[in-house]
Amino acid sequence: MINIGEVIETNEMIEKENLDVRTITLGISLLDCIDSDLDRLNENIYNKITTVAKDLVAVGESIENNYCIPIVNKRISVTPIALVGGAACKTSEDFATIAATLDRAAKAVGVNLIGGYSALVSKGMTKADELLIRSIPQALHNTERVCSSVNLASTKTGINMDAVRLMGEIILQTAEISKDNDSADCMKLVVFCNAPDDNPFMAGAFHGVTEADAVINVGVSGPGVVKTALEKVRGESFEVLCETIKKTAFKVTRVGQLVAQEASKKLGIPFGIIDLSLAPTPAIGDSVADILCECGLEYAGAPGTTAALAMLNDQVKKGGVMASSYVGGLSGAFIPVSEDQGMINAVEANAITLEKLEAMTCVCSVGLDMIAIPGDTKATTISGMIADEMALGMVNQKTTAARLIPAIGKGVGDKVEFGGLFGYAPVMPVNPYSCADFINRKGRIPAPIHSFKN
């Protein structure tokens, strides 16, 4: 039974500590929309999305009103479009028409973002995969709500270095085409190793082919709640610190579980997973970096940062899995630079570098996320940064990602402004030495020896 003390505690988390449900994401399979005629395919996609998702926003708002729980975003993820459009799309321009259809459908049902303009190429690229990837700069530039992701590697298959090389070029093209807006289109593009099929967070959400026809996934977030809890145990032992994080994660996840069950019941769509991730925002008091500082670091990036983040990530998972039978997605701590005021402060104080951020991604949920780099960074250098992240995910059997923003026309010390939940980012220095000869080799890096489980 829930007692009045727990109700009061939850209200305080919402009112004072920035607790929210970051997203209700409705995953929709488009496999039954496939057609060899492009016009019919686009019509099928639009009709499927606007039918299945027609009540999503209204249901989300009703849950907010009934329970006084903020639900920041209502989103949609769809089957990777490279799979859906392969029969009909003969050019990159053909694929871009599907992006326009997704955008139109997202606007029609009122969701914030729609993910799944994606390709899964960890072992090789089909012609459709390559056409979709080459269409990404134009597709993102001509749409408002479409997000794109490409899975380049996995522990089981290794790293597709041909695709890694191509994505370095595509990210730079995406930055160039949106340079008048601080290269902001790159915010909607992410590359993965071991991408999960049920991730509710953007820009990496897509509806995996192993999923049901439609499913509800929920992402919770409560960095401010965790920080406030840790303020009460300053100077205590690591055991007390870990128990506090674990208990707090349990409470946060229960809020997400309630929202997910209510949304599932009202929409008549199965509940998929709760994503436990601590996802920061630029708001003061809603920072993962501030949690690390509360653990005893002067700044995120100081010696001990990776250990503190590993502890935080593990305790969040341990607390969360006790609160829900179905945990999935990314589930841990996000460390995006532009979306976390504490991370921004650390960059501006020269306390944290790209190399330290890369080390931190060994133990957290994602990777090099929302990081602005100089606009004159070479495509091969971007590919090298991606390859490093893919290697960390492949060898450590975890999800890693890179969402890099080459700020065209800007250099180290300048800032790029994105606004809203995306915040702003100082442009960070990149290692100036070349990796071009390595990146320009053809083929793939084989899977590690421990991938052979049969």
N, C-alpha and C positions, 0 to 999 in steps of 0.2 A: 504493500500500500504506500502511496505517496502521502507524506505528512505535510503540515502547513509550513514547517521549517524549510523543507525542500522547495516548496513553491516560492517562498520569500527569497531563498538563495538564488533560484533561477531568475527571478525578476531582477535581482540586483546584478546578476551577470549580464542581462540584456541591457539594463538601463545605464550601468556604470562601467562595464568592462568590455563592451563591444561584442558580446556574444551574438552571433547570427547564424542562420543557415545560409551558406554562401550561394548555393544553387540547388534547385530542383531541375534535373536534366532528364528529359524524356528521350530514351533511345528508340529509334524507329528503323525497322528493316525495310530496305528498298529493293530487296531481291525480287519481289514479285512485280516490280515496276519495269524490269528489264525488257527492252524492245530494240529491234534493229533499226527502227525508224526514229530519228532524233526528235522530231516534233512530238510523236506519241510518247517517247520516253520522258520528255520534259513535262508533258501533260500528266502522265502517270505519277511522276514524282510530286508535282504540285498538289494533285488531288489527294495523294496518300498522306502527305504531311498536314495539309489543312483539315483533313478529316480526323486523323488520329489525335492531333494536337490542338484541336479547336477550343477545348476547355482548360488547357494547361494553365494559362495565366490567371483565369478567373478562379480556378481551384486554389492556386498558390495564394492569391490575395485573400480568399475566404479563410484559409488556414492561418494566415497572418492575423486577420481580424479576430478569429475565434480564440486563438491562443496567445496573441500579442507577441509572437515570435517573428522578428524580421527575417524575411526571405529575400535576399538581395537580388538574385537573378533567377529567371526562368529561361531554360535553354533547351535546345534540341541537339541530339547527335544522330547521325544517319550512317548507314552502311558505307564503307569506303567507296568513293565515287569512281575510282579507277576500276573497281569490280563491276559497278552498275552500268557504267557508260561504255565499256569496252566494245560491245557489239555495234553501237550506233555512232561512236565518235571516231572519225578518221583524221582529225586535225586537232591541234591545241585549241583552236577557236571553237570547235564543236564542244569540247569540254567546258570552255568558259561560258557557254550558254547554260550549262547545268548549274554553274555557280550562280548565274543570274536568277535561275529558277529557285534555287535554295534561298537566295536573299529575298525574293518576292514572297515566298511562302512564309519565311520567318517574320516578315513585316505583317503579313496578313493575320497571323495568329498572335502577334505581339510579343514574341520572345526577344531577349536581348541579343543572343548569339546563336548560330547554328554551326556545329562542327561535323566533320566527316568528309570535307573536300580533301581526301587522303589517298595515299598509296602505301602498300605494304611490300617493301622491296628488300628485305633483309638478306635474301640469297640471290636474287636476280630481278631484272625489270622486264615486264612484258612491253609490247608496243604501247598498249593503253596506259600503263604506268608512266612511261616516259612522256607520252603526250600530256597527261595530266600534270606531271611535275613541271614541264616547260610552260604550261598555261598558268601556273600559280601567280606570277607577278601581275599579269593582266586581270586574272580572276579576282584577286584580292583588291586591286585598285578600283575595279568597277563595281564593287559591292561594299555594303556597310557592315553586314552582320555575319558574313561567312568566315569561318576559320579553317585553316589547313594544317595538316600534319603528315609527316612521312616517316615510316619506321624503316631505319637503315640497317639495323643490326639486331641480333639476338644471341643469347647464350648457345642456343641449339644450332644456329646456322653460320655464325661468324659475322663479319662486317662486310657489307657490299661497298667496296671502296670506289667503284665506278659511280654509284649513287651518291656517295659522300662527296666526291669531286663535283658532280653535277649540282648538288645542293649548295655548295659554296658559291657557285655562279648564280644560282637562282636567288639566294638570299641577297646577294649584291644587286641583282636586277630589281628585286622587290624594293630594296632601299632606294635605288636610283629613281624609280618611277614615282615614288612618293616623297621625294626629297623636299618638296615645298611644304610638307607637313611633318618635318623632322623624321622622315623615313618611317612613319608610324605604321605602314602596312606590315612591317616585319613583326609587330606585336601579335599579329594574327597567324603567325607561321612558326611551327616548332618541329624539330626532328627528334626521333626517339631511338633508343635501344630497348628492346623488350617492352614495347608499348602494350598497356593493358586494354582489353576489349571493353571494359566497363567504366572507364574514367569519366566522371561527370564534369571535370574542370576543363576550361578552354585555355589555350587553343588546341589542346591535344585530344579532345573527346571525339570518339567515333563509336559506332554501334557494331560490335564484332559479329562475325558470321556465325559464331556459336551461340549467340544470344537469341531470345525469343523474338516474336514479331514486334513486340513493343515492351518496354520495361522502364520502371522509374528508378533512377539512381540519385542519391542525395549527397552533397558535399557540405560538411559542417566546418565551422571555423571558430576558434576561440583563443588566439594568442594573448589577448588582454586578460582573459579569465585565468590562464595559466600564470601569467606574470603576477597578477594580484595575489594568487594563492602562494606563490613563491616568496613574495614580500613578507609573508607572515612567518616564514621559517628561515630567515636570514641567519647565517652562522651555524645552522644545524648540520648534521652529518649527511653524507650522500644517501644513506638509507632513508632518512626523513625526506630528503629532496625528491628521491625517486618515488616514494609512496605518495607524496603530494601531487606530483605530475600525473601519476597513474590514476589516482582518485578523481582528479579534475577532468582528465580525458574521459573517464567513465561518464561523468555527469554531462559533459558536452555532447557525447555521442548519444546519450539517451534522448536529448532534445531532437537530434537528427532522426533517430529511430521513430519518434512520435510523428514527426512531419512526414517521413517516408510512408509510414503505414496509413496515415490519413489521406495523403495524396493518392496512394494506390487504391484505397477503398473508394474515394470519390470519383476517380477516373476510370475505375474498373480495369486497371492495368497492373500486372504483377510488379511487386517490389523486387528490385535487383540487389543493390548493395548500398551501404553507407561508406563513404570515403572519409577517413578520419583526419585528413590533412589539416594541419595548422596553416591556414592561408592568410598572410598579412594583408593589410591595406596601408595607404599612406597616412591614415588617421593616427594621431598621437595616441599611444597606448594600445595599438593593435599591431605590434611588431614582434616577429620571431627573434630578431637581433636583440631586442630589449630583454627577452627571456634569457638569452645567453649572458647578457650583462648582469641580470639578476642572479644568475648562477655564480657570479664572481669575476667576470671579465670586465676590463675597463672599456673595451670596444669589441664588437664582433670582428674577428680576425687576429686577435691577440693569441699568443701561445695558449693552448688548451681549448681553443674554439672547436676543433674537430671532435675532441673528446666530449665536450659539453653537448654538442649537437647530436652525437651518437647516443648519448644517454637520453636526451630529450625525445629523440625519434623512437627509441625502443620503448620508453615508458608510455608514450602516447599510444603506441600499438597495443601494449599489454593492457592498458586501461580500456581502450576502445573495444577490443575483441570480447571483453566480458560484458559489454553493453549491447551488443548486437550479434546475432547469429550469422549475419551476412555482411562481412567487411570486405572491401575490394578497392578498385581504383588504384590510386597512388598511396594514400594512407601514411602520412608522416608529417614532416615539417618542410614547408616551402621556403626557399631563400632567394626570392626575386629581388634584384637590387632596386628597381624603380618603384616597386609596390610596397616597400618596407622602409619607413623613415629611419629606423635604426641602421639599416644597411647603407642607406644614402649617407648618413652621418659618418659611418665607418669609412666609406670610400673617400669622402671629403677630408677626413682626418688622415688619409693615407695609412689607415690601420689594416686595410684589407686589399688584396690584389687578386687578379684573375687566377693566378696559380693557387692561392689559398682557397678561393671559391671552388676551384676544381677539386682540391683535396676534400673540401667539405661535402661535395656531391657524392663521395664514396659512401657516406653514411646517412644521407637524407633522402627525401622522396624523389627529387627531380634532378636538375643539373644546373648548367649555366643559364640562368633564367632572367629575362628582361634586362640584359646587359648591353649598354651602349658602348660601341667601340668606334675608333676613328673612321671617318668616311673613306679614307684612302687605303684602308686595309685590303690587301689582295684577296681574291677569291680563294686561292690555294691556302692562304693563312687561315681563312674562315673554315675551310675544309679540314685543315689540320686540327683546329680547335674542336670541331665536331668529332673527328676521328678519336681524339683523346677521350671525349665523353663517352663515345660508343664503346671504347675499350673498357672503361671502368664498369659500365653496365654489363657487358658481355662476361668479363672475368668474375665479377662479383655476383652474378646471377640476380640482378636487380634492374629496375627501370632507371634509366638516365635520359636526359634530354638536353637540348640546347635551343634557346630562343635568343638569338643575337641580333642586335640592331646596329648595323653600320650607319652612322649618322653622317650622311653625305654633306660635305662642305664644313664639317666641324672636326675639331681635334681635341686632344686631351685637355681637360679643364673646362671645356664648354659643357652646356647642359642641353638635354632634349626634353621637351615638355609634352606629356601625353594627356594629362588631365584625368579626373575621375579616379576610378580604382587603379588605373595604370600609373598615376603619379608622374614623377620626373626622374631623370637619371643623369648623373655626371658621366661624361665620356671617359672611359678607362683606358690606360695604355695597354698595348698588345706587344708581346715579344717581337722585336723587329727582324729576327733572323728567319731565313727562308726554309720552307718545307716542300717547295714546289716539286723537286725531283721525287720525293716520297709519294706525294699525292698523285702525281701524273703516271705512276705505275698502274697497270690495268689489273682487273680481277677483284678478288676478295681476300680478306684475312680469315683464315680458317677458324672454326670454333675451337675453344680451349679443350684440353684433354678431359677436364671434369664434366664436360657437357654430355659425355657418353654414359647414359644411365641404364641402357637396356641390358 
